[in-house]
Amino acid sequence: MGTKTRTIANNLTSGLGVSNMILISSVNSEVDVAEIDFALDNTTYDHYRIVFDQFLQETDDTHLRLYCSTNNGSSYDTTSSNYSWINMGVSGSGGPYSEHNDQATGYIAFTKGNPGNQTTEGMGFILDVVPNKSGLSSTRGNYFIMSGYREDTGTNYRGFQGHGRFMNTAAVNKIRLQMSSGDITSYTYSFYGFKA
């Protein structure tokens, strides 16, 4: 019997050789913005991945937050009972940290603070998005996983990861990334959708 070799290419393709991972958009910007929004086409894609090669905020020591919309961005939910999350990582002093929140804030917090705001600082991360979908339990879907790194004080390299869920049975169809204070000043990302 022969050996089956798995590669990234055939792991990401269907039997017909059509990629299941589709680039939806990519952006490289040095223009200050208050937030970055992503529309989710849940009839076409099953889940999503956003890869931020670089992300720099205006204000030092601020938190990255995620807000959810179920009405295509007409409004973003800030109801505290609709969000639960945890984040953990390495602090500026080099020790571990963790914090969590169970339905008591109107957002998901992915960083505890400390990403620097100088050009040699900032962060990069990967965000996975899994909207709710028909057939899932009411306690599944609408969850988010982030993993990344940040640099502060010039060269302090620190890792972090976070998880969160939007406690709503309606599928999230737009998300917003925003700092707890100040603008986002520089960012480069690629936004992918995965077909079921």
Disulfide bonds with the S-S distance in Angstrom:
none
